[in-house]
Amino acid sequence: MTRPQQEVDIARKLHTIEWLKSELLEGVSLFFKALLGNNRQVITKALATIILTCYFLGRRLGIGLQQVDQAIEEQLRHHLAEEHQLEDWYGDLSACLNYLQGKKRG
């Protein structure tokens, strides 16, 4: 790659990271607005936007999709071991971990 091309590529990567950061904020904003309106469809779309943006941002930062999933599973196991309140009250952590493990199996 020529030097000018490298500079363009670096600038594009930085621009993409900044764009994804703003997308993340927009997704969070949409989520909060959707909560006010109590619209399940919009809430679901906002959550999906946040999750996807985090995956894409991770990739742009050199973190693979599997690495993110693995870190999520590790956090879930840690919180389960620490008897997190969401698990005690609702079983959310084990439900999420079972869901993720089920996706891996097939």
C-alpha positions in Angstrom: 0.0 0.0 0.0 1.3 3.4 -0.8 1.7 6.0 2.0 -1.3 8.2 0.9 -3.5 5.1 0.7 -2.5 4.0 4.2 -3.4 7.5 5.5 -6.8 7.3 3.8 -7.4 3.8 5.3 -6.4 5.0 8.8 -8.7 8.0 8.4 -11.5 5.8 7.2 -11.1 3.4 10.2 -11.1 6.3 12.6 -14.1 7.8 11.0 -15.9 4.5 11.1 -15.2 4.1 14.9 -16.5 7.6 15.5 -19.6 6.9 13.4 -20.3 3.6 15.4 -19.9 5.5 18.7 -22.5 7.9 17.6 -24.7 5.0 16.4 -24.4 3.5 19.9 -25.5 6.7 21.5 -28.4 7.0 19.1 -29.5 3.5 19.9 -29.4 4.2 23.6 -31.4 7.4 23.0 -33.9 5.5 20.9 -34.2 2.8 23.6 -34.9 5.4 26.3 -37.5 7.1 24.1 -39.1 3.7 23.4 -39.4 3.0 27.1 -41.3 6.2 27.5 -43.7 5.2 24.8 -43.9 1.6 26.0 -43.7 0.2 22.5 -42.3 -3.3 22.6 -41.4 -3.3 18.9 -39.4 -0.1 19.1 -37.8 -1.3 22.3 -36.7 -4.5 20.7 -35.4 -2.7 17.6 -33.4 -0.3 19.8 -31.9 -3.2 21.9 -30.9 -5.0 18.7 -29.3 -1.8 17.4 -27.3 -1.4 20.6 -26.1 -5.0 20.5 -25.2 -5.0 16.8 -23.4 -1.7 17.1 -21.3 -3.1 20.0 -20.4 -6.1 17.9 -19.4 -3.9 15.0 -17.5 -1.5 17.2 -15.6 -4.4 18.7 -14.6 -5.6 15.3 -13.3 -2.2 14.3 -11.2 -2.3 17.5 -9.8 -5.7 16.6 -12.1 -7.7 18.9 -13.7 -10.6 17.2 -17.4 -11.6 17.5 -16.5 -14.8 19.3 -14.3 -12.9 21.7 -17.2 -10.7 22.7 -19.5 -13.7 23.1 -16.8 -15.5 25.2 -16.4 -12.4 27.4 -20.2 -12.3 27.8 -20.3 -15.9 28.9 -17.4 -15.3 31.3 -19.2 -12.4 32.9 -22.4 -14.5 33.2 -20.5 -17.3 34.9 -18.8 -14.8 37.2 -22.1 -13.2 38.2 -23.7 -16.6 38.7 -20.9 -17.6 41.1 -21.3 -14.3 42.9 -25.1 -14.9 43.2 -26.1 -11.8 41.4 -29.5 -10.4 42.3 -30.8 -10.7 38.7 -30.3 -14.4 39.0 -31.8 -14.7 42.4 -34.8 -12.7 41.5 -35.5 -13.6 37.9 -33.0 -16.3 36.7 -31.8 -13.9 34.0 -28.2 -14.9 34.1 -28.7 -18.7 33.7 -31.4 -18.1 31.0 -29.0 -15.9 29.0 -26.1 -18.4 29.5 -28.3 -21.3 28.4 -29.5 -19.3 25.4 -25.9 -18.5 24.3 -24.8 -22.1 24.8 -27.8 -23.4 22.9 -26.9 -21.1 19.9 -23.4 -22.6 19.9 -24.7 -26.2 19.8 -26.8 -25.6 16.8 
